[in-house]
Amino acid sequence: MLEAFRAHIANITKDDGKHKFSLESVLEMGAVSQALSLLHGAIQTQRQIILGGDYDCDGMSGTALVLYFLRHVIKHPKLAYIIPRRNTDSYGMSVELLEEYAQKRRLVRTRYAQGQLAGGEPLDFHNSLFLTIDNGATILDAVCDFLHAHNTPLILSDHHEFLEGRIPACDAFVHPLLSDNHPFHGISGACVGYLLMLAYAKRYHIKMRPQDWTYMQVLAGLSTIGDMMDLSTPYNRHLVQRMDHTLQTSMPANLAQLYQLKSRSYPQKYKLSMLSWDIIAPINAVGRMDGIEGCVHCSVVVDLLSNTEANPHYAHLLLQAHQQRKDLIAQTQESLKAVVCGGVVHAGGAIARGLMGLIANQLLEQHASRMSLCWRYEQESIEASLRSKEIDLIALLGHLQTSGINVMGGGHKRACGMVFESQQDFQDALIYLERHHAF
């Protein structure tokens, strides 16, 4: 896996120096002008801005990036964010999740003291602005209805594939797939948020300190590496090069703290080739373990990354989550038996949701298969995480549905999540995959 990652980042050296990028091109990614106007109206009238993020490195770093911009650059006083718990909530924003906050069963602005969750405030959705980061392409229209009932407009920003070409209901959508007239194809969800904030600063003449946009570049770069975005594309390559330079020359104190704590286990110095293990793995571990008893919430990551100051307690919690993940993976693997059929390898059972993607990756590496699948029971349905080397999983999802299999899902062409309505639907899907392994 390390060699594969090193080969992946080797693309950043392939630079002919001829590429230039204009923030005017950001306006081509959907209804960006409308999104900027809605954001500006909320800032001018000091309405609350609520961010709805995701629980992977891309979603958490993107949420932290936009928080950093609004808090430290714009100095907006009314900010809140919510992120689902991977192991107990559905993916992305749902009416059920929003109602948890609306009915005060969950709080925002919590903190961790001595490893325990403390404090927090109820979230009032009324007369706010809601902005998603790294999710929204598969959101239900009912979420927009819920927010509109509270007089709160909805801006969706995402980079995931749309299902069946359907754009969800919202007041503005920002997405690189909505146009070909820009150089930002293949960017991360956090990078969509990054470009949106830069476009806002440009349109409304916001002066940014060099350390502000440099730090935002670091977070956008982390998300690009963390989500394994294509580094052969010029924009992603340039972004990661700038992040790499910053981390080599003036690493922010919050990230330096992580390195300092990890160096107690083994001596190390920052190298881009090890970034996925030294920084991104602990970040992702929090998201993967969130919702499991005894594990911390994604707010630890977002709060750590949305401020550049060192926070040794939160850095320690990230490393603790990383160790918990490794221990649970080892325990889970002892009970798994991989099955190879055609070009597909699969394994599953009573598995924590947050571990499924990691196990699917390991299955793909360990077996000479074109696609891997890790599954788990969820009452009557079967949840699955799929990985592929060359098969387009989004196209595969469409083929399964066309074949009469009751399945929903979303993600990327090489990494996708699916939910089968029944165990029979799942078995039918395995039969389909075995018969069409050359798909």
Secondary structure, 3 states (H helix, E strand, C coil): CHHHHHHHHHHHHCCCCCCCCCHHHHHHCECHHHHHHHHHHHHHCCCEEEEECCCCHHHHHHHHHHHHHHHHHCCCCCEEEECCCCCCCCCCCCHHHHHHHHCCCCCEEEEEECCEEEEEECCCCCCEEEEECCECCCCCHHHHHHHHHCCCCEEEECCCCCCCCCCCCCCEEECHHHCCCCCCCCCCHHHHHHHHHHHHHHHCCCCCCHHHHHHHHHHHHHHHHHCCCCCCCHHHHHHHHHHHHHHHHCCCHHHHHHHHHHCCCCCCCCCHHHHHHHHHHHHHHHHHHCCCCCCCCCHHHHHHHCCCCCCHHHHHHHHHHHHHHHHHHHHHHCCCCCEEECCEEEEEECCCHHHHHHHHHHHHHHCCCCEEEEEEEECCEEEEEEEECCCCHHHHHHHHHHCCCCEEEEECCCEEEEEECCHHHHHHHHHHHHHCCCC
